[in-house]
Amino acid sequence: MSRDGSSDSDRVDLTRRRMIQMSSLGVGALVAGCSGGGNGGDGGDGGDGGDGGDGGGTATMSDNAMEALHGWTGGDGAAAVGRLVEMFEERHPDVEHDIKPIGGDANENLNATVARRLANRNPPDAFASWPGKTMEQYGGRLRSMDDVWEENDYTETIHPKAREASRLNDAYRSIPLGSHRLNNLFYNVSVLEDAGVDPASITSYDAYIDALDAVQSETDAIPMTMTTRGSWAPLQYFVQVMLGTEGQEAYEAWLDGEGDRAALVRSLEKTANIIENYTNEDKSSISFPEANDKLIAGDAAFFTMGNWAYGMYRNTDGFEYEEDWGWVAWPGTDDMYVWHLDNFLFPRDGNAPRKAEVFAEFIGTKDVQVEFNNLKGSIPLRTDVDGSRLTDFLNLNVEDLNNLEKFPPTLAHGLAATADELSACKDAIASNFMGPYEPEPTADSLMQVF
């Protein structure tokens, strides 16, 4: 997401939507004018069959670099993607690549860049994104990766929920790299001890408010550190509060167009109470890594975020799990794994389709998924990973992924909504819930989205 606030975020969203609409008008011309054989790509007669990825034919290598775009520029992601690049170069020293970041939280700058490249008929060979409903915006512009899935047995070794989310129009269009759980409430052990708060007691919204009050009255720490720079973050907070207080059925009913406005208002009121009364004054000007730094430094008691926040803890010397930090499920969601995925998607008609296949195969391998996710704070999507290779915290998340029955999909990160629906939700937050926090008009706008 843009670091420059909600107004820039909205402009990025609008630009991306326009670019995608422009590119959808020219799919046929794109295929005809940008096939591998026509632009010197490594697809020979069109890469993988002359249509950018879904036909027959034999792909051949050329000198073109494989270009893969991602948004991991700092915080939890920089070390993880750095290791991914190192491993790719170790395994495939003869495959020239250009794996590069497009900076910005929540993939917004990356999405705008991809949309512009698609509209200009100059797609990258791969790009990191979220699958599920958000992938629908690229329908017709993504190549089939069925051969990669089948030839490497990913149809058997990748988690079934990730397999389902990676498909579009009856084919695999992406490869999952890792999963984050979103409903984490992280805490600083020392601050809670000073406040006399037992984290195990935080099982409801009211219990959480009691804990925040205790921190506020008994310590000098910020009760809860957060970011509101960019509308994605308040949207994520609201969904989390709604899941914890109204339940998964109410949340998914809203997504299905059968929402209860009163439930949205109640959830927004509770979210506003937390933000307005218990959080850091600089929340509108700092990023989520900067907010997380306050917990690491002992200046804040709580931080709620996807477990990419753990990637920062893992990469901080002397900040150890259970000794210095801990976590509980967001109050009211201990039986849920709020479902998030990071995938790489593969457009048709890139300059290096055969090398893109090599990269796709590489992403799904066991070692890559273990080493990337250990650093990123996410969990592998392979079902055959030896748990001894993961940290204790990640193994807890794997256990929940495999055993819990409730998997509400993330909204702020694209699994639960199309790109246009997500943009409309963020617009509703940006207009009415970024300070001042106005539950009633926000609920009205959110009810109109689905």
N, C-alpha and C positions, 0 to 999 in steps of 0.2 A: 504494500500500500504506500501511496505517496507519503513522505514525511511532512508534507506541507499543509495538512489539515483537510477538513471534510470538503471544502469547496473545490480544491484541486482533485480530490478523490472523485467527486462527482463528475468533473470534466474528463478525467481519465475513463470513467465508466461510459460516458456518452461517446467519447472518441472510439472506444473499443466496440461499442454496439454498432456505430456507423461503419466502422471498418469491416466488421463481420458481415453486415448487410451488403456492403459493396462487393466483398469477396464472393458472397453466395451468388451474386448475379453473374459472375464470370467463371464458374467452375468448368464449364465445357471448354471455354477458350484457354483456361489455365492448363487443362490437361493437354490440349492440342499444342500449345505454345511452349510448355515448360517441361516436357517429358525428358527423361534422362538421356535418350539418344540424341535429342535435339539441342541440348545445351552443354554437351561434353560431360554429363554426369556419369557416374559409374554404373549405370543401369544398362548400358549397351543398347538393346532394342527397346528401351523404355523402362529400364530398371528391372521391375519384376513383372513384366508382361505388357508393357506399353501403355498401361493406364494408371501408372503411379502406384501400383501395389496390389491389385486384386486379381490379376490375371496370371497366366502361365508364363513361360519363358525362363531363361537362365540369366541371373544377375551376374555381372562381372565388376571387378574392381577397377577404379581409375585413380588418378592422382588428386581428385578433389577431397578436401578435408570434410569430415563429418561434423556438421554444426549442430550443437545441442545447447539450448538456452535454459537457464534456470534462474530462480530468484533468491538463492541462498548466498547472501552477501555478508552476513555477520551473525553475531549472537550464536545460536545453536548450530547454524547451518554451515558456516565457513569451514570449520575443521572437517565436518562430515563430507562435504562435496570435495574438499581438497584430497581426502583419502580416496574417494571414489575415482578421481582423476588419476592419482598415483597408481591405483590398482589397474585401471584401464591401460595405462601406458606400460605397466609391467606385463600384463597378459597379452596385449596387442601392440607391440612396439612398432609394427609396420603399418598400423592403421592411423593415418593422420587425422587429427581431430581439432575442433575448435569448440570446446566445452566452456561456455562463458556465462557469467552472471548478468542479469538485468535487475538492478537493485530496486527495492521497495517492498514494504510489508504486504502480506496477504496477496501477493502475486499481481497486484493491479498494474504496475508498470510493465511487468512481463506480459500480462494479457494484452495490454495495449500494443506492445511491440509485435507480438505474434499476429494480432489482428491487422496491423499495418502491413506486415510482411505478406500475409495471405492476400490482402487486397491488392498489393503490388505484384502479385504472382511471383514472389521470391520467398517461398516458405523455408524455414529451417528444416533440417532433417529430423529433429526431435525437439521437444520442449517439455519442461516439467509443468504439471498442472494437476487439477483435481478431476477425477473421473465422475461417474454418476451423472446426475441431471445436467451439471454444468458442461459436460462434454457434448451435449446435444447441439450447442452453438456451432460446433465444427462439423456437423453431419455433412457427409459428402466430400469433405476435404481431408479426411484421415484415411490412411491406407489400412488394409487388413494385415494384422500380424498373426493370423491363425497358424501359419507355418512355424513361426518361432515358438509359439505356445505348444504346438503338438510335437514338434521334433525334439523339444527339450523337456517334455513331460510336465510342463508348467500347468497343464490342465489337471494334473493330479497332485502336484506338490505345492501349488499356491492356494492359500486359504479360500474356501468357497465364496465367502462374502466379497473378497477382493476380486475373484474371477467374475462374479456377477456384475460388479460395478465397472469392470474394465471393458465391457462389451457395448457396442452400439451398432444398430442396424444389422444384427445377426452375425457379427464378427468381433473378434478381439481387436481393438484399436489402440490399446495402450498396455504398458507393463507396470504393475505396481512395485514400488520400491520400499514403502514403509507405511505404518499406520500410527497416528497419534490418537490418544484418548483425550477428549477435551474437558471432561468434567473433573478436573483435578483442583483441589484446594491445597496449595503448598503453604508451609509455615516455617518460621524460624524458631527452632527449639528453645533457644535462650530467652527470646522475647516472651514466648508463651509461659515459660517457667516463671519469669519475673511477674507476669500478669496473673499467675495462678490459674491458668486455663488448661484443662485436660482436653487435648484434641479429640479424643474418643467420644467426648460428650457432644460434639458438634454434629448432630444428626438431623437437625431441622433448621428452618429459617430463623425461628425465634431463638434457638440455642446459639446460632451464629451471631445474631445481634447481641446476645448476652456476652459472647466472647469478645466482640468488637468493643463493647462498652468497658469490659474489664481491661483490655489493652489501653484504651483511651484514658481510663482513670488511674491505672496503676503504673504506667510506664510513660516514657517520652517518645515511644515509637508511634509511627503511623499505623492505625489498625489494619488498613488494607491498601497496598500500593497497586496502582493501575495506570493504564493509558486510556485516554479518550481522544487521542489524535488520530482522526480517521473514524468513520462511522462503523466500520466492521467490528471494532472492539465493543462499543456499547450494545451492538446487535448481538454479539456473542454472549455478553453478560446477561442480557435480557432472556435469551433462550435458556441459559443455564438456570436462572431463577425460575423460569416457567416450568422447566422440567422438574425442578426440585420441589415446587409448591403446588403445581396443577397436575403434573404427571405427564407421561409420554402420550397417553391417549388424547389429552387436550391439545398437546403440541402438534401431533400428527393430524388431528382433525382440522386444525387451522391450516396446515399445509395442504390438506385435501379440499379446501374450500368450504369446510363446515365448521369454522371456528366459532368459539364463544367469546364475544367481545369483552364481556365482563371478566373472563379469565385473563385476557390480555391486559386489561386495565390493572387488575390486581397485581399481575407480575411486573408490569412497568412501574407501579407505585413502589413495590418492594425494591426493585432495582434502583430507582431514584433515591430512595431512602439511604441505601448503602453508599451510592456515589456522592451524594450531597453532604453526608454527615460523617463519613468514616475514612475518607481517602485523601491522597496527597494533593496539595494545592496546584502542583505543576503538571497534573495529569493530562491537560489539553496540549501540552507542548513537548512531551517526551514520548519516546518509542517504547514498545513493550520490553526490549532488553534493558533500557534505562530504568524502567519501572521495576523490573526483576532485580536489578543491581541493588535496589534499596533493601530488598529482603536479604540478599547475600551479605550486605554490609551490616545487618542488624538494625537498620533504621525503620523496618516495617515488620509487622507480624505475619500478614497473610498476602498471598498473591494467587489469583485464579487465572489459569491459562491452559492451553493444550500442553501435553507433556514435552513439547519442544522446550519449555522452560527448564526442564530437567537437563537438557543438553548443556545449558549454561552452568548448572551445578556440577555436572560431571566434568566440565572443563575448567573448573575453578579449584586451584590448589588449596588444600586445607579446609574444604567445605564438604563434609562427609554426610552421607545418608544416615539418618537416625541420630547421629551425634550433633549435627549442626542444622539439618533441615529434615522435614518429614512431610507427609501428605495424608489427606483423607479425601474420599470422594466428596464432591460438592454436596452440601447438606440436602438430603432427600433423594440423592441419585446413587446410593451405594449399590443398587441392583442394576445399574446401567453402565454401558460402555458407549459414551457418545462418540459416534463413529466418524473417523476422518481418514482420508487416504492421500498419499502423494504418489503420483504416477508420472511416467513419461509417455507423451502422446507422439504419434508419428504421422506427419502430413504426407499426402501424396506429392509426388513431383519435386522432391528435394534434389539437391545436387549429388548426393551420395547415398542412394537407397540401399546398396549392398552393405556399406559400412554402417548404416543405421540399423540394419538387421543384426550385425555383429554387436553393436551397442545394446540393442534390445535384449539379445541373448545374455549379455554380460550383466545387465541390471537384475535379471532374475536369478542369478546364481547364488548359492548359499553363502559363500564367503563375502560377497559384496553386500548382501542384505544384512549380514551380521555386523560387519565392520562399519558400514554407513550408519546403521540405526543405533549402534552402541554410542556413537559420537553425537548423533542427531537428537537422541532422546526419544526415539520412536521404536517400534518393534517390527521385526521382519515379518513378511507375509508368507514365507515358506513354512509349511507345517512340519518339516523334518529337521528343524534346527535343534541342535543339542543345547539345552538350556544352560549348561555350564559355561557356554560362551557368552552369555548375556549377564548383565548386572542384576542384582536382586530386585531392584525397582522395576526393570523391564520385564523380568520373569513374572512379577505380580500382574503386570498388564497383559502378558501373554496368557496367563491363567484365566484372567477375566474374559479376554477375547474368545477363548475356547469354551468357557463354561457359563457365562451369563446369557440370559435369554432376551434382554432388552438392549437394542442397538439403535437408539434414535439417531438419525443421520444429522451431521452438522449442517446448519444453514449458512453461517457466515463464511464457510469454506466449501460451499458448492455442491455437496452431495445431495442436499434436500431440495434444491431449487435450480431452475434453469438460470442462465446468465442474466436474462432480463428480469426475472423474478427477484433474484438476489440484488440486482442493481436497484430495483424499486424498493426493496426492504431497506437498503442502505440510504436511499433518498429519504425515506420516511424518518429514519433515525436522524439523519443530518438536518432535516428541516425542523424537527420537533423535540429531539432528545439528546442534544449536545450541550445543554446549558443555555437557557433554563430547560429543565426536564419536565415535559408536559405529557403525562400519560394518556389523557383523553384523545387529543388530536393524533398522537402517535398511534394509538390503537385503531382509530378510524382509518388512517392511511395503511396500516399493516393489514387490516381486514380486507382492503380493496385489492391487495396484491394477488391473493390466491382465490 
